[in-house]
């Protein structure tokens, strides 16, 4: 075994930087609904999520092994390839964070790794069967399963709670359940997303000759990856929390509880099976399902459509950047230095742009709600709210559309 070289040290540091962006990018997965419903104060929520992410990082290494042993051929990988893959993943994470879109950090990493590997060793170095069965199929199935489960769960909670004598006590109970389920999502996030960085660092160590092939992640890799994602989580990706908590739908505590419980179940099951699941896809699907689970509930499909487009672009966009970065690093040390400077400069530019409109824990729940649309408004108007809901619930859920002049019934359009 050799010592850690300079390029290998750069790869490890870059991987931990990706893990940090993964943390603040995906904080919304665990805590957006808890924050939006008022179950926890924003800073308390992200602190709780950070601790549980760290704990979750120590519970399993199945996903890490999928990354380090299954997705690509270890023999065709150099440390520079891992570095190029991380560049693609980090830049995609930062760009989607800037615009507040909850895209998948996992798929950004996968895309960067696939693109850099293909550029370095050819298509044959990517294990297509693993890509399909443990990445692509879960990417499609997870939001659907979580969404349906959350919708049914929300409807069930409303049905069971409609005869509650003390609605205030019931609301407190749901908030307590929501806090517990949010903690479970955070724990599940640590078991899945933190492991991806462990896997990528382990793959780099194998490629650099520091670890033997088929090795499990060393303890220092597990600890450093857990700390990096926990720190990123604590700082909070407030832009994405705003989108997930308020931009997709308006959630009541019952819906938040159903969404988070469903998402956590899907994520934990996938971690046990070694699926490199997108927690973002799972939680987003659960939030939309929970939004549809309440009578009169609204899903803002324009926001959801932008999010779906980002999901579809994540793998190819990160792969393209990873492939270009790998091509540049192929020119030698100066090429690697150029890529590193480009990464730092681009990251700094994105951060500077984000300061033009600061989103933090003080204004995360302040949103300019978009109109629900004619079809959604009509459906909500003829569907009564659940028993026990406030009379003006629909008024808060579906903001009035302001026009220059109110049309008469005869002038209304369908």
C-alpha positions as CSV (number, residue, x, y, z in Angstrom):
1,X,0.0,0.0,0.0
2,X,1.2,3.5,-0.9
3,X,0.8,6.7,1.1
4,X,-1.8,9.3,0.0
5,X,-0.4,11.4,-2.9
6,X,-1.2,15.0,-3.6
7,X,-3.8,14.3,-6.2
8,X,-5.4,11.7,-3.9
9,X,-5.5,14.3,-1.1
10,X,-7.2,16.8,-3.5
11,X,-9.8,14.2,-4.4
12,X,-10.6,13.5,-0.7
13,X,-11.0,17.2,0.1
14,X,-13.1,17.7,-3.0
15,X,-15.3,14.7,-2.1
16,X,-15.8,16.1,1.4
17,X,-16.7,19.5,-0.2
18,X,-19.3,17.6,-2.3
19,X,-20.6,16.0,0.9
20,X,-21.0,19.4,2.5
21,X,-23.0,20.6,-0.5
22,X,-25.1,17.5,-0.3
23,X,-25.9,18.3,3.3
24,X,-27.2,21.8,2.8
25,X,-28.7,20.9,-0.6
26,X,-30.8,18.1,1.0
27,X,-31.6,19.6,4.3
28,X,-35.1,20.3,2.8
29,X,-35.7,16.6,2.4
30,X,-35.9,16.1,6.1
31,X,-37.0,19.4,7.6
32,X,-38.9,21.4,5.0
33,X,-42.4,20.2,5.9
34,X,-41.6,20.4,9.7
35,X,-40.5,24.0,9.2
36,X,-43.3,25.0,6.9
37,X,-46.0,23.7,9.3
38,X,-44.4,25.3,12.3
39,X,-43.7,22.0,14.1
40,X,-40.1,23.1,14.8
41,X,-38.3,26.4,14.6
42,X,-35.9,26.5,11.6
43,X,-32.6,26.5,13.5
44,X,-33.7,23.8,15.8
45,X,-34.9,21.7,12.9
46,X,-31.6,21.9,11.0
47,X,-29.6,21.2,14.2
48,X,-31.6,18.1,14.9
49,X,-31.3,17.0,11.3
50,X,-27.5,17.5,11.3
51,X,-27.0,15.3,14.4
52,X,-29.2,12.5,13.0
53,X,-27.4,12.6,9.6
54,X,-24.1,12.0,11.5
55,X,-25.6,9.1,13.4
56,X,-27.1,7.6,10.2
57,X,-23.7,7.6,8.5
58,X,-22.5,4.9,10.9
59,X,-25.4,2.5,10.5
60,X,-24.7,0.9,7.1
61,X,-22.1,0.7,4.3
62,X,-24.3,-1.0,1.6
63,X,-24.8,2.1,-0.5
64,X,-21.1,3.0,-0.2
65,X,-20.2,-0.5,-1.5
66,X,-22.6,0.0,-4.5
67,X,-20.6,3.2,-5.4
68,X,-17.1,1.9,-4.7
69,X,-17.5,-1.7,-6.0
70,X,-20.5,-1.9,-8.3
71,X,-21.1,1.1,-10.6
72,X,-17.8,1.3,-12.5
73,X,-14.8,-0.9,-13.1
74,X,-12.2,0.0,-10.4
75,X,-9.3,-1.1,-12.7
76,X,-10.1,1.6,-15.2
77,X,-10.3,4.5,-12.7
78,X,-7.6,7.0,-11.8
79,X,-7.9,9.5,-9.0
80,X,-8.2,12.3,-11.6
81,X,-11.4,10.6,-12.8
82,X,-12.9,10.8,-9.4
83,X,-11.9,14.4,-9.1
84,X,-13.6,15.2,-12.5
85,X,-16.7,13.4,-11.4
86,X,-16.9,15.5,-8.2
87,X,-16.5,18.7,-10.1
88,X,-19.6,17.9,-12.2
89,X,-21.6,16.9,-9.1
90,X,-20.6,20.0,-7.0
91,X,-21.4,22.5,-9.8
92,X,-24.8,21.0,-10.4
93,X,-25.6,21.0,-6.7
94,X,-24.7,24.7,-6.4
95,X,-26.6,25.7,-9.5
96,X,-29.8,24.0,-8.5
97,X,-29.4,25.3,-5.0
98,X,-29.1,28.9,-6.4
99,X,-32.5,28.6,-8.2
100,X,-34.1,26.7,-5.3
101,X,-34.8,23.5,-7.1
102,X,-34.7,20.2,-5.1
103,X,-32.7,18.1,-7.5
104,X,-30.8,14.9,-6.6
105,X,-27.3,15.2,-5.2
106,X,-27.0,11.4,-5.7
107,X,-27.7,11.5,-9.4
108,X,-25.4,14.5,-9.8
109,X,-22.6,12.3,-8.3
110,X,-23.6,9.3,-10.4
111,X,-23.7,11.4,-13.6
112,X,-20.3,13.0,-12.9
113,X,-18.8,9.6,-12.2
114,X,-20.3,8.0,-15.3
115,X,-19.3,10.9,-17.6
116,X,-15.7,11.0,-16.3
117,X,-15.4,7.2,-16.4
118,X,-16.6,7.0,-20.0
119,X,-14.2,9.8,-21.0
120,X,-11.3,8.0,-19.3
121,X,-11.9,4.3,-19.9
122,X,-14.8,4.0,-22.4
123,X,-18.5,2.9,-22.0
124,X,-17.4,-0.6,-21.1
125,X,-16.1,0.6,-17.8
126,X,-19.6,1.4,-16.6
127,X,-21.6,-1.5,-15.3
128,X,-24.9,-1.0,-17.0
129,X,-26.8,-3.6,-15.0
130,X,-26.0,-1.9,-11.7
131,X,-26.8,1.5,-13.2
132,X,-30.3,0.3,-14.3
133,X,-31.2,-1.9,-11.3
134,X,-29.7,0.2,-8.4
135,X,-29.9,3.7,-9.8
136,X,-32.4,4.3,-12.6
137,X,-35.2,2.0,-11.5
138,X,-35.2,3.3,-7.9
139,X,-35.1,6.9,-9.4
140,X,-38.4,6.3,-11.1
141,X,-40.1,4.0,-8.5
142,X,-39.2,5.9,-5.3
143,X,-41.2,9.1,-5.9
144,X,-44.2,7.1,-7.1
145,X,-44.2,4.7,-4.2
146,X,-43.6,7.5,-1.6
147,X,-46.2,9.7,-3.3
148,X,-48.9,7.1,-3.3
149,X,-48.1,6.0,0.3
150,X,-48.2,9.7,1.5
151,X,-51.5,10.4,-0.2
152,X,-53.1,7.3,1.3
153,X,-51.5,8.1,4.7
154,X,-52.8,11.7,4.6
155,X,-56.3,10.6,3.8
156,X,-56.2,8.0,6.6
157,X,-55.0,10.5,9.2
158,X,-57.8,12.9,8.3
159,X,-60.3,10.1,8.5
160,X,-59.1,8.8,11.8
161,X,-58.8,12.3,13.3
162,X,-62.1,13.8,12.1
163,X,-64.0,12.7,15.2
164,X,-61.3,13.9,17.6
165,X,-63.0,15.7,20.5
166,X,-60.0,18.0,21.2
167,X,-58.8,19.3,17.9
168,X,-56.0,21.3,19.6
169,X,-54.7,18.2,21.3
170,X,-54.9,16.3,18.0
171,X,-52.9,19.0,16.3
172,X,-50.2,18.8,19.0
173,X,-50.1,15.1,18.6
174,X,-49.6,15.4,14.8
175,X,-46.8,17.9,15.3
176,X,-45.1,15.5,17.7
177,X,-45.4,12.8,15.2
178,X,-44.1,15.1,12.5
179,X,-41.0,15.8,14.5
180,X,-40.4,12.1,15.1
181,X,-40.9,11.3,11.4
182,X,-38.6,14.2,10.4
183,X,-35.9,12.7,12.6
184,X,-36.4,9.4,10.9
185,X,-35.9,11.0,7.5
186,X,-32.7,12.6,8.7
187,X,-31.5,9.3,10.0
188,X,-32.4,7.7,6.7
189,X,-30.6,10.4,4.8
190,X,-27.4,9.7,6.7
191,X,-27.7,6.0,5.9
192,X,-28.0,6.7,2.2
193,X,-26.5,10.0,1.1
194,X,-23.5,10.2,3.5
195,X,-22.5,6.7,2.2
196,X,-22.2,8.0,-1.3
197,X,-19.3,10.2,-0.4
198,X,-17.8,7.3,1.6
199,X,-18.1,5.2,-1.5
200,X,-16.5,7.8,-3.8
201,X,-13.6,8.3,-1.4
202,X,-13.1,4.6,-1.0
203,X,-13.1,4.2,-4.8
204,X,-10.4,7.0,-5.0
205,X,-8.3,5.3,-2.4
206,X,-8.5,2.0,-4.4
207,X,-7.7,3.8,-7.6
208,X,-4.7,5.5,-5.9
209,X,-3.3,2.2,-4.6
210,X,-3.9,3.1,-0.9
211,X,-6.6,0.5,-0.4
212,X,-7.0,-3.0,-1.8
213,X,-9.8,-3.6,-4.3
214,X,-13.2,-4.6,-2.8
215,X,-12.3,-2.9,0.5
216,X,-15.0,-1.5,2.8
217,X,-14.7,2.2,3.7
218,X,-12.2,2.8,6.5
219,X,-13.4,4.3,9.8
220,X,-11.8,7.7,9.1
221,X,-13.7,7.9,5.8
222,X,-17.0,7.1,7.5
223,X,-16.3,9.7,10.3
224,X,-15.2,12.5,7.9
225,X,-18.1,11.9,5.5
226,X,-20.6,11.9,8.4
227,X,-19.2,15.2,9.8
228,X,-19.1,16.9,6.4
229,X,-22.8,16.2,5.6
230,X,-23.8,17.1,9.1
231,X,-22.1,20.5,8.9
232,X,-23.7,21.2,5.6
233,X,-27.1,20.1,7.0
234,X,-26.7,22.4,9.9
235,X,-26.1,25.5,7.8
236,X,-29.3,24.7,6.0
237,X,-30.2,25.0,2.3
238,X,-32.9,27.6,3.0
239,X,-33.7,28.2,-0.7
240,X,-34.6,24.6,-1.3
241,X,-36.4,24.3,2.1
242,X,-38.6,27.2,0.9
243,X,-39.5,25.4,-2.4
244,X,-40.1,22.0,-0.7
245,X,-42.0,23.4,2.2
246,X,-44.1,26.1,0.5
247,X,-43.5,26.1,-3.2
248,X,-45.0,22.7,-4.0
249,X,-48.0,22.7,-1.8
250,X,-49.3,24.0,1.5
251,X,-49.1,21.3,4.2
252,X,-50.9,20.9,7.5
253,X,-49.3,18.8,10.3
254,X,-51.3,15.7,9.3
255,X,-50.0,15.9,5.8
256,X,-46.4,16.6,6.9
257,X,-46.5,13.6,9.2
258,X,-47.7,11.3,6.3
259,X,-45.2,12.7,3.8
260,X,-42.2,12.3,6.1
261,X,-43.1,8.8,7.4
262,X,-43.7,7.5,3.8
263,X,-40.4,9.0,2.6
264,X,-38.4,7.7,5.5
265,X,-39.8,4.2,5.0
266,X,-38.8,4.2,1.3
267,X,-35.3,5.6,2.0
268,X,-34.5,3.1,4.8
269,X,-35.7,0.1,2.7
270,X,-33.5,1.3,-0.2
271,X,-30.5,1.7,2.0
272,X,-30.9,-1.8,3.4
273,X,-31.0,-3.1,-0.2
274,X,-28.0,-1.1,-1.3
275,X,-30.0,1.1,-3.8
276,X,-28.3,4.4,-4.4
277,X,-31.6,6.2,-4.0
278,X,-32.4,9.9,-4.4
279,X,-33.8,11.1,-1.1
280,X,-34.8,14.2,-2.9
281,X,-37.0,12.2,-5.3
282,X,-38.5,10.3,-2.5
283,X,-39.4,13.3,-0.3
284,X,-40.6,15.4,-3.2
285,X,-42.9,12.6,-4.3
286,X,-44.2,12.2,-0.7
287,X,-44.8,15.9,-0.4
288,X,-46.9,16.0,-3.6
289,X,-48.8,12.9,-2.6
290,X,-49.6,14.4,0.8
291,X,-50.7,17.6,-0.9
292,X,-53.2,15.5,-2.9
293,X,-54.2,13.6,0.2
294,X,-56.2,16.4,1.7
295,X,-59.6,17.4,0.2
296,X,-59.1,20.8,-1.3
297,X,-55.3,20.4,-1.3
298,X,-53.3,22.0,-4.1
299,X,-50.1,20.9,-5.8
300,X,-48.4,23.8,-7.7
301,X,-47.7,21.9,-10.9
302,X,-45.7,24.7,-12.5
303,X,-43.1,24.4,-9.7
304,X,-43.3,20.6,-9.9
305,X,-42.7,20.7,-13.6
306,X,-39.5,22.8,-13.2
307,X,-38.4,20.3,-10.6
308,X,-39.1,17.3,-13.0
309,X,-37.1,19.0,-15.7
310,X,-34.2,19.4,-13.3
311,X,-34.4,15.8,-12.3
312,X,-34.2,14.8,-16.0
313,X,-31.2,17.0,-16.6
314,X,-29.2,16.0,-13.5
315,X,-27.5,12.8,-14.8
316,X,-26.6,14.1,-18.3
317,X,-25.6,17.6,-17.2
318,X,-23.3,16.3,-14.5
319,X,-22.0,13.6,-16.8
320,X,-21.1,16.2,-19.5
321,X,-19.2,18.4,-17.0
322,X,-17.5,15.4,-15.5
323,X,-16.4,14.2,-19.0
324,X,-15.1,17.7,-20.0
325,X,-13.2,18.0,-16.6
326,X,-11.7,14.5,-17.2
327,X,-10.5,15.5,-20.7
328,X,-8.8,18.6,-19.3
329,X,-7.1,16.7,-16.4
330,X,-5.7,14.4,-19.0
331,X,-3.3,17.1,-20.0
332,X,-1.4,16.5,-16.8
333,X,-0.9,18.5,-13.5
334,X,-1.6,21.8,-15.1
335,X,-4.9,20.5,-16.5
336,X,-5.9,19.3,-13.0
337,X,-5.0,22.8,-11.7
338,X,-7.1,24.5,-14.3
339,X,-10.1,22.3,-13.4
340,X,-9.6,23.1,-9.7
341,X,-9.4,26.8,-10.3
342,X,-12.5,26.7,-12.4
343,X,-14.4,24.8,-9.7
344,X,-13.4,27.3,-7.0
345,X,-14.1,30.3,-9.2
346,X,-17.5,29.0,-10.3
347,X,-18.5,28.2,-6.8
348,X,-17.5,31.6,-5.6
349,X,-19.5,33.3,-8.4
350,X,-22.6,31.3,-7.6
351,X,-22.3,32.2,-3.9
352,X,-21.9,35.9,-4.8
353,X,-25.0,35.8,-7.0
354,X,-27.0,34.1,-4.2
355,X,-26.3,37.1,-1.9
356,X,-28.4,39.4,-4.1
357,X,-31.5,37.7,-2.5
358,X,-30.7,36.2,0.8
359,X,-32.9,33.4,2.1
360,X,-32.3,32.2,5.6
361,X,-34.1,31.0,8.7
362,X,-35.7,34.3,9.2
363,X,-37.6,34.4,5.9
364,X,-37.7,30.8,4.8
365,X,-41.5,30.7,5.1
366,X,-42.1,34.0,3.2
367,X,-43.2,33.1,-0.3
368,X,-45.1,34.8,-3.1
369,X,-47.6,32.1,-3.8
370,X,-48.5,31.5,-7.4
371,X,-52.1,31.1,-8.5
372,X,-53.5,27.6,-8.3
373,X,-54.8,27.7,-11.9
374,X,-58.3,27.3,-13.3
375,X,-58.6,23.5,-13.1
376,X,-57.1,23.2,-9.6
377,X,-59.2,26.0,-8.3
378,X,-62.4,24.5,-9.8
379,X,-61.6,21.1,-8.3
380,X,-61.0,22.6,-4.8
381,X,-64.1,24.7,-5.0
382,X,-66.4,21.7,-5.4
383,X,-64.6,19.5,-2.9
384,X,-65.3,20.3,0.7
385,X,-62.3,20.5,3.2
386,X,-61.9,17.7,5.8
387,X,-64.1,17.8,8.8
388,X,-62.7,20.0,11.5
389,X,-60.7,22.2,9.1
390,X,-61.1,25.9,9.3
391,X,-63.7,27.5,7.1
392,X,-61.2,29.7,5.4
393,X,-58.8,26.9,4.8
394,X,-59.3,27.0,1.0
395,X,-58.8,30.8,1.0
396,X,-55.3,30.3,2.5
397,X,-54.6,27.3,0.2
398,X,-55.7,28.9,-3.0
399,X,-54.8,32.6,-3.2
400,X,-57.2,34.7,-5.1
401,X,-56.2,35.7,-8.6
402,X,-56.2,39.4,-9.0
403,X,-57.3,40.9,-12.3
404,X,-58.0,44.4,-13.6
405,X,-61.7,43.9,-13.3
406,X,-63.7,41.1,-11.7
407,X,-65.6,39.1,-14.4
408,X,-69.3,38.5,-14.1
409,X,-70.5,34.9,-14.0
410,X,-71.5,35.1,-17.7
411,X,-68.0,36.3,-18.5
412,X,-66.1,33.6,-16.6
413,X,-64.0,31.2,-18.6
414,X,-63.7,27.5,-18.1
